[in-house]
C-alpha cells in the first residue's frame, strides 16, 4: 500500500528518527553505490519556483539511480484546465513517485487522493515537511539529542512554523514561537501537535523566546504570494529581527537556523546569518541527504513495508 508524505505528522516518531539516522549515514557515504531508484522515474511538479527544493530533489533522485522529470503547470495540461484528479491518475501510469510544490495544501491533498503512487510535499502554504526533516537532521548532528532541547522560532507563523510544531510533537523538544498577534501558526496544527511528545509555547516577546535557547530559527516575513502585504508585514515584524542582541539571550553554544532564501537586513542580519552560530549552509545541504533517505524509504523497492 502506498504512503504519502504531505506533512511531518504522517510519520511516527520512530520513523522520523530512523530517517534521520539513515540521512546521516548517507551523508557519510554509506551505501554510496546503492541505487534503490534504479529504473524509476520521479516527477517534480512545481507550481512555485525553487532553488534548494528543486536542485536537492533532482540531484538526490539521480544519486539514487532514478530519473527526475521536472514539470510546471505551463508545460503540462494542468495549466490548460485539466483537473488535478485526471493529471494525478495519468502521471501515476508513468511515474513511481511525485514531488509537488504548490500553493494551497488542499491541491496537494486532492492530488494524493487520486494518485496511485506516493506523493511528497515539496512545499505548500500550510506545511514544509521536507525542510523540517532536514532541520531535525541538522539539530541531531549539532546537538546530539532532542530531549530537553529548547528551539526558539522568531517571526511569522507560516508553513515552516507549522511543520516545526509537528516536529516538536514527534521529536519531543521544547518549541517556543514568538510572533505578533494575528500571525500565529495554524490553530488545528497547533492543537494536534500539542498531543505529541514536546512542549509548545506561543508568546509575543522575541527576547523571552530566545532566553537560554539551544536553537534560534527564523524565516522570511513575506512569503511567496504575500508581496501585496510587504510594507504592512515589515512594520508588524520589525521588532522580530534575529540579530546579535537576540542571539546574546540564547545559550553560548546556540545554533542559528534559517530555511533560506533570506531577506538580509529584515528577519535576520548579515552578522548573524554569516556569524559563528550559523549552521544555515549545513542545514541547506542536509535537504539533499534527508530527502534521499525519505525517497529510499518511501519510493525504493521496499516502499509500503
Backbone as CSV, one residue per row, in Angstrom:
resi,resn,N_x,N_y,N_z,CA_x,CA_y,CA_z,C_x,C_y,C_z
1,UNK,0.846,-1.196,0.000,0.000,0.000,0.000,0.879,1.244,0.000
2,UNK,0.567,2.191,-0.867,1.405,3.393,-0.963,1.185,4.315,0.231
3,UNK,2.237,5.051,0.562,2.159,6.065,1.598,2.602,7.398,1.023
4,UNK,1.984,8.455,1.515,2.342,9.811,1.098,3.072,10.516,2.233
5,UNK,3.775,11.583,1.882,4.441,12.430,2.877,3.993,13.858,2.614
6,UNK,2.833,14.196,3.158,2.255,15.517,2.952,2.537,16.456,4.122
7,UNK,2.805,15.867,5.275,3.130,16.634,6.476,3.953,15.739,7.386
8,UNK,4.698,16.359,8.298,5.570,15.587,9.174,4.771,14.626,10.049
9,UNK,3.548,15.006,10.365,2.682,14.199,11.214,2.309,12.874,10.552
10,UNK,2.544,12.742,9.242,2.283,11.483,8.548,3.226,10.380,8.994
11,UNK,4.337,10.749,9.628,5.326,9.778,10.103,5.277,9.671,11.622
12,UNK,5.541,8.483,12.126,5.651,8.299,13.573,6.994,8.846,14.055
13,UNK,7.130,8.982,15.363,8.403,9.428,15.928,9.521,8.468,15.542
14,UNK,9.230,7.184,15.622,10.243,6.175,15.310,10.660,6.248,13.853
15,UNK,9.717,6.464,12.958,10.042,6.581,11.535,10.905,7.812,11.263
16,UNK,10.593,8.912,11.928,11.385,10.130,11.765,12.808,9.915,12.263
17,UNK,12.957,9.326,13.444,14.292,9.083,13.988,15.091,8.155,13.075
18,UNK,14.434,7.151,12.528,15.095,6.213,11.622,15.573,6.913,10.353
19,UNK,14.733,7.800,9.803,15.110,8.536,8.600,16.281,9.474,8.877
20,UNK,16.297,10.096,10.048,17.402,10.991,10.399,18.715,10.209,10.464
21,UNK,18.689,9.057,11.114,19.900,8.240,11.210,20.360,7.785,9.835
22,UNK,19.404,7.420,8.984,19.768,6.993,7.631,20.332,8.160,6.829
23,UNK,19.765,9.344,6.990,20.264,10.520,6.283,21.704,10.834,6.690
24,UNK,22.008,10.685,7.968,23.371,10.920,8.449,24.324,9.891,7.844
25,UNK,23.871,8.647,7.726,24.685,7.619,7.073,24.950,7.964,5.615
26,UNK,23.912,8.374,4.925,24.061,8.714,3.505,25.024,9.888,3.322
27,UNK,24.964,10.835,4.244,25.867,11.985,4.182,27.319,11.546,4.346
28,UNK,27.529,10.506,5.139,28.879,9.976,5.365,29.350,9.077,4.225
29,UNK,28.459,8.787,3.276,28.840,7.961,2.131,28.532,6.491,2.271
30,UNK,27.806,6.121,3.322,27.416,4.721,3.498,26.492,4.307,2.348
31,UNK,26.752,3.156,1.742,25.962,2.653,0.613,25.977,3.622,-0.568
32,UNK,27.122,4.246,-0.791,27.207,5.249,-1.856,26.874,4.676,-3.225
33,UNK,27.134,3.383,-3.431,26.863,2.782,-4.730,25.491,2.158,-4.841
34,UNK,24.707,2.236,-3.781,23.373,1.644,-3.781,22.412,2.518,-4.577
35,UNK,21.605,1.909,-5.438,20.686,2.671,-6.294,19.260,2.146,-6.160
36,UNK,18.569,2.475,-5.070,17.225,1.934,-4.834,16.170,2.454,-5.806
37,UNK,16.492,3.517,-6.550,15.527,4.054,-7.516,15.901,3.706,-8.957
38,UNK,16.797,2.740,-9.135,17.217,2.385,-10.488,16.001,1.978,-11.323
39,UNK,15.909,2.543,-12.516,14.809,2.238,-13.420,13.510,2.945,-13.086
40,UNK,13.542,3.856,-12.090,12.319,4.562,-11.677,12.379,6.040,-12.068
41,UNK,11.228,6.564,-12.426,11.108,7.970,-12.789,10.258,8.680,-11.737
42,UNK,10.786,9.777,-11.206,10.116,10.537,-10.147,9.749,11.918,-10.680
43,UNK,8.479,12.244,-10.628,8.016,13.536,-11.119,8.247,14.654,-10.126
44,UNK,8.603,15.803,-10.635,8.739,17.023,-9.833,7.790,18.052,-10.419
45,UNK,6.604,18.178,-9.841,5.585,19.098,-10.328,5.622,20.357,-9.476
46,UNK,6.178,21.423,-10.043,6.419,22.647,-9.277,5.539,23.784,-9.787
47,UNK,4.612,24.214,-8.947,3.790,25.384,-9.243,4.389,26.655,-8.641
48,UNK,5.458,26.496,-7.860,6.180,27.622,-7.278,7.659,27.472,-7.596
49,UNK,8.371,28.582,-7.811,9.811,28.499,-8.098,10.583,28.010,-6.887
50,UNK,11.788,27.529,-7.133,12.575,26.946,-6.052,14.043,26.895,-6.423
51,UNK,14.899,26.976,-5.417,16.331,26.697,-5.584,16.668,25.383,-4.885
52,UNK,16.602,25.370,-3.547,17.023,24.211,-2.770,16.137,22.991,-2.999
53,UNK,14.826,23.178,-3.017,13.935,22.024,-3.167,14.135,21.349,-4.519
54,UNK,14.169,22.140,-5.572,14.315,21.543,-6.900,15.678,20.862,-7.070
55,UNK,16.739,21.578,-6.770,18.072,21.037,-7.026,18.353,19.835,-6.123
56,UNK,17.979,19.915,-4.852,18.254,18.799,-3.944,17.479,17.551,-4.345
57,UNK,16.245,17.709,-4.805,15.488,16.542,-5.257,16.037,15.988,-6.568
58,UNK,16.354,16.854,-7.517,16.890,16.363,-8.788,18.204,15.609,-8.578
59,UNK,19.099,16.193,-7.793,20.388,15.554,-7.530,20.190,14.266,-6.725
60,UNK,19.319,14.318,-5.729,19.077,13.144,-4.904,18.504,11.981,-5.694
61,UNK,17.549,12.256,-6.571,16.964,11.202,-7.412,18.034,10.589,-8.302
62,UNK,18.869,11.428,-8.897,19.956,10.939,-9.751,20.928,10.072,-8.958
63,UNK,21.318,10.534,-7.769,22.281,9.780,-6.963,21.718,8.443,-6.490
64,UNK,20.399,8.338,-6.392,19.763,7.085,-6.006,19.452,6.204,-7.219
65,UNK,19.877,6.654,-8.402,19.729,5.837,-9.605,18.481,6.093,-10.406
66,UNK,17.672,7.062,-10.006,16.418,7.333,-10.692,16.509,8.460,-11.706
67,UNK,15.380,8.724,-12.356,15.276,9.790,-13.350,14.305,10.865,-12.853
68,UNK,14.771,12.092,-12.649,13.843,13.169,-12.296,13.147,13.723,-13.539
69,UNK,11.849,13.968,-13.423,11.079,14.544,-14.529,10.451,15.834,-14.013
70,UNK,11.035,16.969,-14.420,10.581,18.269,-13.909,9.437,18.804,-14.763
71,UNK,8.385,19.307,-14.106,7.211,19.831,-14.794,6.709,21.088,-14.091
72,UNK,6.193,22.027,-14.898,5.436,23.152,-14.362,4.051,23.111,-14.983
73,UNK,3.045,23.734,-14.367,1.703,23.715,-14.950,1.663,24.242,-16.385
74,UNK,2.532,25.207,-16.691,2.544,25.788,-18.044,3.032,24.786,-19.086
75,UNK,3.739,23.741,-18.642,4.312,22.771,-19.559,3.443,21.526,-19.726
76,UNK,2.414,21.380,-18.885,1.523,20.225,-18.993,0.079,20.722,-19.068
77,UNK,-0.849,19.820,-19.252,-2.241,20.214,-19.467,-2.927,20.745,-18.214
78,UNK,-2.311,20.568,-17.058,-2.860,21.143,-15.833,-3.007,22.650,-15.974
79,UNK,-2.099,23.248,-16.727,-2.143,24.693,-16.953,-3.194,25.131,-17.951
80,UNK,-3.839,24.165,-18.584,-4.870,24.483,-19.575,-6.235,23.949,-19.163
81,UNK,-6.383,23.685,-17.880,-7.701,23.341,-17.369,-7.943,21.882,-17.058
82,UNK,-6.965,20.993,-17.298,-7.171,19.599,-16.910,-7.280,19.525,-15.387
83,UNK,-8.146,18.660,-14.900,-8.359,18.576,-13.457,-7.152,17.978,-12.751
84,UNK,-7.037,18.292,-11.473,-5.970,17.724,-10.654,-6.098,16.207,-10.624
85,UNK,-7.319,15.716,-10.479,-7.555,14.276,-10.411,-7.102,13.565,-11.680
86,UNK,-7.470,14.111,-12.841,-7.076,13.479,-14.103,-5.565,13.494,-14.272
87,UNK,-4.944,14.613,-13.919,-3.491,14.717,-14.018,-2.814,13.679,-13.123
88,UNK,-3.298,13.550,-11.896,-2.717,12.598,-10.946,-2.849,11.161,-11.448
89,UNK,-4.016,10.831,-11.980,-4.248,9.460,-12.452,-3.363,9.112,-13.641
90,UNK,-3.179,10.076,-14.553,-2.347,9.817,-15.727,-0.880,9.717,-15.341
91,UNK,-0.397,10.668,-14.534,1.016,10.649,-14.148,1.354,9.393,-13.349
92,UNK,0.372,8.861,-12.628,0.601,7.624,-11.877,0.923,6.449,-12.788
93,UNK,0.497,6.524,-14.054,0.778,5.442,-15.003,2.207,5.520,-15.549
94,UNK,2.838,6.690,-15.422,4.186,6.880,-15.967,5.270,6.871,-14.894
95,UNK,4.923,7.381,-13.722,5.908,7.677,-12.689,5.774,6.747,-11.492
96,UNK,6.848,6.655,-10.704,6.820,5.837,-9.499,6.715,6.673,-8.218
97,UNK,6.685,7.973,-8.368,6.524,8.881,-7.248,6.457,10.302,-7.766
98,UNK,5.853,11.192,-6.994,5.686,12.577,-7.437,5.948,13.527,-6.271
99,UNK,6.820,14.497,-6.493,7.076,15.575,-5.540,6.321,16.804,-6.042
100,UNK,5.542,17.425,-5.180,4.726,18.574,-5.595,5.043,19.781,-4.724
101,UNK,5.286,20.899,-5.373,5.494,22.183,-4.688,4.376,23.099,-5.179
102,UNK,3.457,23.441,-4.274,2.236,24.086,-4.715,1.824,25.214,-3.776
103,UNK,0.665,25.780,-4.036,0.142,26.877,-3.227,-0.741,26.312,-2.106
104,UNK,-1.998,26.062,-2.384,-2.923,25.589,-1.366,-2.667,24.123,-1.032
105,UNK,-2.636,23.826,0.257,-2.398,22.453,0.699,-3.495,21.514,0.206
106,UNK,-4.690,22.074,0.012,-5.806,21.251,-0.446,-5.550,20.678,-1.837
107,UNK,-4.820,21.398,-2.677,-4.478,20.886,-4.008,-3.586,19.646,-3.887
108,UNK,-2.668,19.702,-2.968,-1.773,18.578,-2.714,-2.562,17.360,-2.223
109,UNK,-3.481,17.598,-1.298,-4.301,16.514,-0.767,-5.167,15.891,-1.858
110,UNK,-5.758,16.730,-2.701,-6.593,16.233,-3.800,-5.772,15.380,-4.763
111,UNK,-4.555,15.828,-5.053,-3.677,15.085,-5.945,-3.336,13.720,-5.333
112,UNK,-3.012,13.708,-4.048,-2.614,12.471,-3.380,-3.739,11.449,-3.358
113,UNK,-4.973,11.913,-3.195,-6.127,11.001,-3.175,-6.260,10.271,-4.505
114,UNK,-5.996,10.960,-5.613,-6.164,10.381,-6.945,-4.925,9.667,-7.450
115,UNK,-3.786,9.863,-6.794,-2.539,9.269,-7.255,-2.384,7.839,-6.748
116,UNK,-1.929,6.963,-7.619,-1.655,5.577,-7.233,-0.218,5.386,-6.752
117,UNK,0.599,6.436,-6.822,1.989,6.365,-6.388,2.210,7.376,-5.272
118,UNK,3.247,7.176,-4.449,3.484,8.095,-3.331,3.672,9.547,-3.769
119,UNK,3.111,10.449,-2.980,3.223,11.890,-3.215,3.979,12.518,-2.057
120,UNK,4.946,13.353,-2.383,5.764,14.052,-1.384,5.499,15.549,-1.482
121,UNK,5.284,16.167,-0.347,5.062,17.612,-0.289,6.398,18.350,-0.331
122,UNK,6.663,19.020,-1.466,7.859,19.834,-1.600,7.676,21.238,-1.064
123,UNK,6.468,21.592,-0.695,6.071,22.839,-0.041,4.619,23.110,-0.386
124,UNK,3.863,23.510,0.628,2.520,24.050,0.411,2.364,25.239,1.348
125,UNK,1.238,25.926,1.254,1.052,27.090,2.121,0.908,26.707,3.593
126,UNK,0.628,25.433,3.865,0.379,25.001,5.237,1.547,24.241,5.860
127,UNK,2.303,23.513,5.042,3.383,22.678,5.575,4.618,22.720,4.681
128,UNK,5.779,22.518,5.315,7.043,22.368,4.582,7.819,21.218,5.242
129,UNK,7.308,19.989,5.127,7.869,18.884,5.906,9.262,18.444,5.492
130,UNK,9.602,18.536,4.204,10.950,18.132,3.778,12.001,19.065,4.371
131,UNK,11.676,20.357,4.441,12.591,21.315,5.061,12.832,20.949,6.523
132,UNK,11.768,20.685,7.240,11.903,20.456,8.681,12.486,19.077,8.979
133,UNK,12.304,18.105,8.088,13.000,16.834,8.244,14.511,17.058,8.189
134,UNK,14.956,17.899,7.255,16.372,18.259,7.168,16.810,19.084,8.382
135,UNK,15.913,19.920,8.892,16.221,20.694,10.098,16.466,19.773,11.291
136,UNK,15.627,18.757,11.426,15.803,17.792,12.516,17.132,17.063,12.389
137,UNK,17.491,16.722,11.167,18.794,16.088,10.930,19.925,17.013,11.374
138,UNK,19.807,18.288,11.041,20.835,19.271,11.395,20.948,19.429,12.907
139,UNK,19.809,19.509,13.585,19.821,19.622,15.044,20.447,18.387,15.673
140,UNK,20.109,17.227,15.146,20.680,15.971,15.650,22.203,15.975,15.495
141,UNK,22.686,16.423,14.329,24.134,16.496,14.093,24.819,17.435,15.071
142,UNK,24.217,18.593,15.306,24.870,19.638,16.088,24.677,19.478,17.591
143,UNK,23.533,18.923,17.992,23.202,18.866,19.420,23.143,17.452,19.996
144,UNK,23.092,16.450,19.144,23.161,15.077,19.607,21.865,14.446,20.042
145,UNK,20.966,15.230,20.627,19.718,14.670,21.134,18.661,15.762,21.122
146,UNK,17.404,15.353,21.166,16.292,16.319,21.180,15.737,16.530,22.583
147,UNK,15.997,15.594,23.468,15.415,15.655,24.802,15.902,16.881,25.569
148,UNK,14.964,17.675,26.066,15.293,18.851,26.859,15.758,20.042,26.046
149,UNK,15.813,19.904,24.719,16.301,20.967,23.852,15.251,22.067,23.704
150,UNK,15.698,23.307,23.721,14.791,24.437,23.510,15.055,25.061,22.144
151,UNK,14.047,25.036,21.299,14.119,25.649,19.972,13.244,26.894,19.989
152,UNK,13.824,28.041,19.667,13.079,29.298,19.625,12.906,29.727,18.177
153,UNK,11.657,29.812,17.747,11.340,30.279,16.394,10.812,31.707,16.510
154,UNK,11.452,32.618,15.781,11.119,34.045,15.878,10.539,34.517,14.541
155,UNK,9.276,34.972,14.536,8.743,35.534,13.298,7.361,35.043,12.932
156,UNK,7.140,34.876,11.643,5.817,34.574,11.106,5.432,33.115,11.347
157,UNK,4.206,32.887,11.788,3.718,31.531,11.999,3.283,30.893,10.697
158,UNK,4.243,30.638,9.821,3.954,30.194,8.451,4.045,28.669,8.327
159,UNK,4.236,28.189,7.088,4.300,26.740,6.858,5.490,26.084,7.571
160,UNK,6.611,26.783,7.633,7.766,26.235,8.351,7.454,26.124,9.843
161,UNK,6.826,27.144,10.398,6.436,27.106,11.814,5.471,25.956,12.080
162,UNK,4.522,25.740,11.161,3.577,24.632,11.322,4.291,23.280,11.344
163,UNK,5.261,23.117,10.451,5.999,21.849,10.422,6.904,21.708,11.642
164,UNK,7.430,22.817,12.153,8.214,22.755,13.389,7.345,22.351,14.577
165,UNK,6.089,22.782,14.576,5.164,22.343,15.618,5.055,20.824,15.617
166,UNK,4.887,20.251,14.432,4.756,18.804,14.332,6.068,18.111,14.686
167,UNK,7.183,18.751,14.346,8.489,18.199,14.708,8.643,18.129,16.223
168,UNK,8.214,19.176,16.922,8.284,19.174,18.382,7.409,18.066,18.953
169,UNK,6.224,17.898,18.378,5.314,16.860,18.841,5.863,15.461,18.646
170,UNK,6.596,15.258,17.584,7.153,13.936,17.297,8.511,13.710,17.981
171,UNK,9.379,14.722,17.969,10.744,14.545,18.487,10.849,14.820,19.976
172,UNK,9.910,15.585,20.525,9.877,15.767,21.968,10.684,16.919,22.527
173,UNK,11.036,17.922,21.701,11.762,19.070,22.237,10.803,20.187,22.633
174,UNK,11.345,21.221,23.244,10.565,22.404,23.628,10.619,23.400,22.476
175,UNK,9.474,23.794,21.991,9.402,24.782,20.911,8.707,26.027,21.430
176,UNK,9.413,27.148,21.365,8.840,28.437,21.754,8.768,29.315,20.513
177,UNK,7.569,29.732,20.168,7.358,30.575,18.991,6.998,31.981,19.444
178,UNK,7.782,32.960,18.985,7.489,34.365,19.255,6.992,34.999,17.968
179,UNK,5.761,35.478,17.973,5.173,36.081,16.778,4.195,37.174,17.182
180,UNK,3.930,38.122,16.293,2.943,39.152,16.612,1.535,38.554,16.670
181,UNK,0.665,39.220,17.374,-0.729,38.780,17.438,-1.335,38.796,16.031
182,UNK,-2.024,37.734,15.701,-2.632,37.627,14.378,-1.773,36.890,13.373
183,UNK,-0.548,36.543,13.766,0.369,35.840,12.862,0.827,34.508,13.472
184,UNK,-0.052,33.899,14.257,0.253,32.632,14.893,0.215,31.485,13.875
185,UNK,0.822,30.359,14.215,0.698,29.177,13.352,-0.754,28.714,13.264
186,UNK,-1.010,27.782,12.356,-2.357,27.261,12.154,-2.895,26.639,13.439
187,UNK,-4.117,26.995,13.823,-4.684,26.567,15.107,-4.883,25.058,15.170
188,UNK,-5.318,24.447,14.071,-5.547,22.997,14.071,-4.235,22.226,14.175
189,UNK,-3.228,22.703,13.461,-1.912,22.064,13.541,-1.363,22.179,14.961
190,UNK,-1.510,23.352,15.553,-1.038,23.579,16.924,-1.723,22.646,17.905
191,UNK,-3.025,22.532,17.797,-3.786,21.679,18.718,-3.339,20.221,18.602
192,UNK,-3.172,19.749,17.374,-2.767,18.355,17.185,-1.340,18.126,17.671
193,UNK,-0.441,19.078,17.381,0.959,18.930,17.786,1.088,18.857,19.303
194,UNK,0.218,19.540,19.999,0.264,19.537,21.469,-0.140,18.191,22.072
195,UNK,-0.672,17.283,21.272,-0.983,15.940,21.761,0.250,15.033,21.706
196,UNK,1.357,15.559,21.155,2.568,14.770,20.987,3.495,14.840,22.182
197,UNK,4.779,14.577,21.909,5.778,14.429,22.968,6.326,15.752,23.496
198,UNK,6.313,16.783,22.691,7.016,18.012,23.035,6.201,18.995,23.846
199,UNK,6.861,20.077,24.201,6.203,21.207,24.876,6.207,22.385,23.918
200,UNK,5.049,23.024,23.742,4.908,24.107,22.767,4.372,25.351,23.465
201,UNK,5.065,26.462,23.247,4.691,27.730,23.876,4.621,28.802,22.798
202,UNK,3.540,29.562,22.799,3.386,30.702,21.884,3.387,31.975,22.710
203,UNK,4.273,32.911,22.373,4.323,34.182,23.103,4.642,35.321,22.146
204,UNK,4.800,36.517,22.697,4.977,37.714,21.859,6.399,38.263,21.857
205,UNK,7.143,38.071,22.949,8.436,38.722,23.097,9.580,37.862,22.566
206,UNK,10.278,38.312,21.533,11.402,37.549,20.986,12.492,37.259,22.016
207,UNK,12.788,38.224,22.879,13.843,38.024,23.875,13.471,36.922,24.849
208,UNK,12.200,36.849,25.211,11.735,35.800,26.115,11.856,34.430,25.458
209,UNK,11.544,34.373,24.181,11.661,33.110,23.452,13.120,32.689,23.325
210,UNK,13.995,33.649,23.059,15.413,33.353,22.819,16.180,33.002,24.087
211,UNK,15.652,33.364,25.248,16.372,33.163,26.507,16.731,31.693,26.716
212,UNK,18.038,31.421,26.862,18.561,30.070,27.115,18.193,29.062,26.020
213,UNK,17.964,29.551,24.818,17.617,28.663,23.705,18.854,27.919,23.208
214,UNK,18.657,26.687,22.790,19.713,25.896,22.158,19.751,26.130,20.654
215,UNK,18.584,26.468,20.099,18.440,26.694,18.662,17.614,27.950,18.444
216,UNK,18.102,28.837,17.589,17.350,30.019,17.170,17.012,29.865,15.687
217,UNK,15.748,30.051,15.343,15.288,29.788,13.983,14.415,30.953,13.524
218,UNK,14.582,31.347,12.271,13.692,32.353,11.710,13.462,32.068,10.236
219,UNK,12.504,32.769,9.665,12.159,32.644,8.250,11.714,34.020,7.763
220,UNK,11.516,34.141,6.470,11.144,35.427,5.882,9.822,35.933,6.452
221,UNK,9.669,37.229,6.452,8.414,37.836,6.878,7.388,37.862,5.754
222,UNK,7.878,37.905,4.524,6.989,37.993,3.364,7.230,36.775,2.483
223,UNK,6.324,35.817,2.544,6.449,34.608,1.734,5.897,34.840,0.343
224,UNK,6.147,33.875,-0.567,5.621,33.976,-1.925,4.096,34.087,-1.885
225,UNK,3.562,35.059,-2.624,2.127,35.288,-2.652,1.663,36.353,-1.679
226,UNK,2.582,36.845,-0.826,2.228,37.862,0.169,2.834,39.223,-0.151
227,UNK,3.301,39.379,-1.390,4.004,40.614,-1.764,3.135,41.861,-1.605
228,UNK,1.821,41.706,-1.729,0.939,42.866,-1.570,0.839,43.319,-0.114
229,UNK,1.389,42.541,0.815,1.384,42.886,2.233,2.769,43.310,2.711
230,UNK,3.681,43.583,1.782,5.084,43.798,2.139,5.279,44.853,3.224
231,UNK,4.790,46.059,3.008,5.026,47.138,3.973,4.330,46.880,5.295
232,UNK,3.122,46.356,5.236,2.385,46.038,6.461,3.145,45.026,7.297
233,UNK,3.674,44.000,6.653,4.402,42.961,7.373,5.741,43.479,7.897
234,UNK,6.419,44.300,7.121,7.686,44.856,7.607,7.480,45.658,8.883
235,UNK,6.420,46.429,8.939,6.127,47.210,10.137,5.750,46.315,11.310
236,UNK,4.973,45.269,11.017,4.476,44.390,12.083,5.587,43.538,12.692
237,UNK,6.570,43.178,11.866,7.611,42.253,12.324,8.938,42.935,12.652
238,UNK,9.008,44.242,12.583,10.300,44.920,12.693,11.018,44.670,14.015
239,UNK,10.278,44.314,15.066,10.915,44.016,16.353,11.219,42.523,16.504
240,UNK,11.009,41.763,15.433,11.227,40.306,15.472,12.453,39.895,14.661
241,UNK,13.360,40.821,14.465,14.573,40.515,13.712,15.527,39.663,14.550
242,UNK,16.090,38.637,13.927,17.103,37.814,14.587,18.458,38.497,14.394
243,UNK,18.900,39.199,15.437,20.138,39.979,15.376,21.074,39.569,16.509
244,UNK,22.200,40.233,16.605,23.203,39.855,17.604,22.704,40.039,19.032
245,UNK,21.861,41.038,19.236,21.290,41.244,20.573,20.455,40.048,20.988
246,UNK,19.625,39.575,20.072,18.767,38.429,20.360,19.590,37.161,20.569
247,UNK,20.611,36.980,19.754,21.495,35.816,19.922,22.139,35.827,21.310
248,UNK,22.399,37.013,21.829,23.020,37.139,23.147,22.173,36.585,24.283
249,UNK,20.860,36.473,24.090,19.983,35.909,25.120,20.046,34.377,25.153
250,UNK,20.459,33.782,24.050,20.484,32.322,23.940,21.716,31.754,24.635
251,UNK,21.806,30.423,24.678,22.990,29.777,25.242,24.212,30.089,24.388
252,UNK,25.371,30.030,25.013,26.609,30.399,24.315,26.890,29.496,23.113
253,UNK,26.435,28.249,23.174,26.663,27.325,22.069,25.422,27.145,21.190
254,UNK,24.508,28.110,21.245,23.286,28.030,20.443,23.621,28.055,18.956
255,UNK,22.797,27.392,18.170,22.951,27.434,16.717,21.830,28.274,16.121
256,UNK,22.126,28.906,14.991,21.163,29.740,14.279,20.773,29.048,12.986
257,UNK,19.458,28.971,12.743,18.946,28.303,11.564,18.021,29.213,10.763
258,UNK,18.037,29.028,9.457,17.149,29.752,8.542,16.974,28.863,7.324
259,UNK,15.730,28.667,6.884,15.479,27.719,5.793,15.857,28.276,4.424
260,UNK,16.116,29.571,4.332,16.505,30.228,3.086,15.389,30.143,2.030
261,UNK,15.279,31.106,1.131,16.159,32.263,0.992,15.937,33.281,2.114
262,UNK,16.975,34.023,2.428,16.901,35.029,3.484,16.775,36.421,2.883
263,UNK,15.989,37.235,3.533,15.938,38.660,3.206,16.850,39.371,4.202
264,UNK,18.105,39.445,3.836,19.104,40.006,4.740,18.744,41.444,5.142
265,UNK,18.855,41.700,6.421,18.513,43.021,6.933,17.064,43.140,7.353
266,UNK,16.252,42.118,7.043,14.868,42.105,7.518,14.762,41.130,8.693
267,UNK,14.436,39.862,8.426,14.231,38.916,9.525,15.528,38.468,10.181
268,UNK,16.665,38.705,9.509,17.955,38.303,10.056,19.040,39.242,9.538
269,UNK,20.029,39.522,10.361,21.122,40.404,9.953,22.253,39.596,9.316
270,UNK,23.080,40.287,8.544,24.252,39.642,7.948,25.154,39.062,9.028
271,UNK,25.328,39.806,10.108,26.247,39.383,11.168,25.832,38.048,11.784
272,UNK,24.531,37.810,11.872,24.036,36.555,12.446,24.015,35.451,11.399
273,UNK,23.535,35.775,10.203,23.442,34.757,9.155,24.813,34.212,8.773
274,UNK,25.821,35.090,8.778,27.179,34.684,8.412,28.074,34.456,9.626
275,UNK,27.492,34.548,10.807,28.289,34.516,12.032,28.619,33.124,12.534
276,UNK,29.321,33.044,13.669,29.837,31.771,14.190,28.753,30.803,14.680
277,UNK,27.561,31.314,14.969,26.477,30.452,15.438,25.685,29.835,14.276
278,UNK,25.861,30.370,13.090,25.038,29.958,11.958,25.406,28.569,11.450
279,UNK,24.365,27.741,11.239,24.537,26.427,10.601,23.680,26.365,9.335
280,UNK,23.409,27.517,8.776,22.452,27.638,7.674,22.891,26.859,6.434
281,UNK,24.186,26.877,6.122,24.641,26.147,4.938,24.600,24.640,5.159
282,UNK,24.931,24.186,6.367,24.775,22.765,6.692,23.310,22.360,6.584
283,UNK,22.458,23.220,7.082,21.013,22.996,7.038,20.522,22.862,5.596
284,UNK,21.017,23.740,4.718,20.635,23.674,3.308,21.157,22.399,2.650
285,UNK,22.411,22.046,2.943,22.970,20.813,2.377,22.174,19.591,2.803
286,UNK,21.698,19.602,4.035,21.011,18.435,4.574,19.662,18.172,3.920
287,UNK,19.144,19.142,3.165,17.954,18.858,2.360,18.218,17.660,1.449
288,UNK,19.394,17.629,0.839,19.757,16.542,-0.075,19.743,15.199,0.644
289,UNK,20.419,15.111,1.773,20.590,13.835,2.452,19.288,13.343,3.088
290,UNK,18.537,14.268,3.701,17.274,13.876,4.332,16.265,13.408,3.287
291,UNK,16.229,14.083,2.159,15.289,13.701,1.101,15.690,12.395,0.426
292,UNK,16.985,12.135,0.334,17.433,10.843,-0.190,16.972,9.716,0.728
293,UNK,17.120,9.919,2.026,16.661,8.902,2.978,15.157,8.697,2.857
294,UNK,14.428,9.792,2.720,12.970,9.720,2.578,12.583,8.965,1.310
295,UNK,13.207,9.305,0.187,12.863,8.649,-1.075,13.272,7.185,-1.089
296,UNK,14.407,6.870,-0.507,14.846,5.481,-0.418,13.801,4.653,0.321
297,UNK,13.281,5.205,1.421,12.294,4.508,2.241,10.909,4.483,1.601
298,UNK,10.512,5.608,1.020,9.137,5.756,0.514,8.967,5.231,-0.902
299,UNK,10.012,5.370,-1.731,9.883,5.055,-3.157,10.749,3.897,-3.608
300,UNK,11.628,3.412,-2.719,12.501,2.302,-3.088,11.726,0.996,-3.240
301,UNK,12.424,-0.070,-3.533,11.781,-1.355,-3.813,10.954,-1.866,-2.635
302,UNK,11.284,-1.433,-1.433,10.573,-1.945,-0.256,9.524,-0.963,0.276
303,UNK,9.154,0.086,-0.537,8.186,1.062,-0.001,6.841,0.383,0.245
304,UNK,6.145,0.903,1.259,4.890,0.325,1.665,5.051,-0.801,2.672
305,UNK,6.315,-1.053,3.060,6.564,-2.155,4.011,5.958,-1.850,5.368
